[in-house]
Amino acid sequence: MNSWLQAMKQWTKWLMGDAPVPDGRSKAMLTGTVAAVAVIAVGVPAAIPSSSSANAAAHQPTSAGADASSTQYTVPPTIPKVAPRSAVFGSGAPTTTTIASSSGFNPYISGAATGTGSSKGEKTTPATGALPVGAPLTAAPATTSAPTAPTAAAIAVPPSTPVVAAPATLPIDPITDLVTPPPPAPLVTGAAAFVNSALVTWKPPASTTATGYDVFVGFGPGLEFPVALNGANPVVGNSYLVTGLTPGNTYYFTVKARTADVSSTPSNEVSAIPFNTYTPLGTLFGPIISMASTADGTGYWLATATGALSVHGSAAELGDTSSEGLAAPIVKVVADPRGAGYWEVAADGGIFAYGTAPFEGAASSITLDSPIVDMVPTADGLGYWEVASDGGVFAYGDAAFAGSLGGTTQAAPTVGLAADTATGGYWLVSANGTVSAYNAPTLGPAATDLPPAPVVGVAATSDGNGFWEVSRTGSVYAYGDAPFQGPDAALDPAAPIDSITAQPGTGGYWLAGVDGGVFAYGAAFYGAG
């Protein structure tokens, strides 16, 4: 060692010009020293790891509950080299590193593909962003800025700082916004068989929420088809006439109530067997459309749509329109309250007077919006009202106009008028049984107690303080001082009922069917057809 030091001193003095060139021994020492330095210079750098990222990965702390095996920290061979972090300056001011673009996959870096991070005190604040751990990330050569004070954008929000989100749309309340509950099922009261048809009637349950009904038919018990006969539009009344049926076949019917698009369970089931034709019960050809009583109640007339008449009891034949060319069918025969006379009334408002009945004018002289369905005389027979199916009223003679439903929207057509002889007013009755009073007391059914079948006729009592309604199936409804005389059970007529006529002075009435059948209740029977 001393020899090597002496040799190095000689070479130093030679370099300074204070001594001659050293001898051969000193030359050998210098050669060996240069060789040793060269070996060290080449070998030591080769032993140092080339990636600071790999070195950092080898010293990653073990996460709690995670697998601590070395494979957890192995850097994939495709990952690019990551530039080392900036040095920490004594001033404590952090440096910022901007990530410009990247490619590859790093399982240890989370953050956005672009953003700003900072390092201070060997603790790294990751770049802001929302990509999950393991998201694709590429890093271009990082650029280090000069040490500056942190900007407001680089200061992280403390974890305890609450984040207020914009209010979101509230969800539908599962308690208050329930689906519309189904209404209860209706009670079907019958299916009356007619020619190639059947009239299904029902009664809604009390306090129902139903806004309409659907009618179903089948060829066997419990085998109703799933498609309603009435189609997409619900039935708004309490009956439905099913047409196009084959005579002799048995048909089964059920009804469902509907509220909006929600239906009830099926009702009870009823059946009917339609027939070929009505068998006339008298001499008239064609269906009976109306009936009228004589002034003393000892007889009555039956009329067809052509105006042909049949007389019964004390009623006399005084003429008719059957031999005339009518512009519209006859819809009513009406007795003159003064004595032996009557009117025949056509759908276009035409009035044909016979016997003692006076002609006071007719609605046929004007253009009607709807056909005439009824005509009622005043108590003295010197005037009358004609009423149309839209509720329009036309007054003639000494009949006073008190109002009408004309020009208004109705749930059901008007079918008749009953006169209040005490006030000179009247009641208009609709097919659903509702009553509109004009200069007359309020009478009639409540909205929740309407008849279950279409109302087809109305008749007033002799004193004018009440009236009866009759349905197509023969059910009678009495209001005011009108006494109920029957029927006490379902009439089930062989043909539809189309009119009711009061017997003057007795409180009784007759029902007439389209086949000429006559049903007497508290009144005398004088024959049929």
Summary of the structure (lengths in Angstrom):
residues: 529
radius of gyration: 53.3
end to end distance: 156.2
largest distance: 177.2
contacts: 1597
relative contact order: 0.07
helix: 10%
strand: 31%
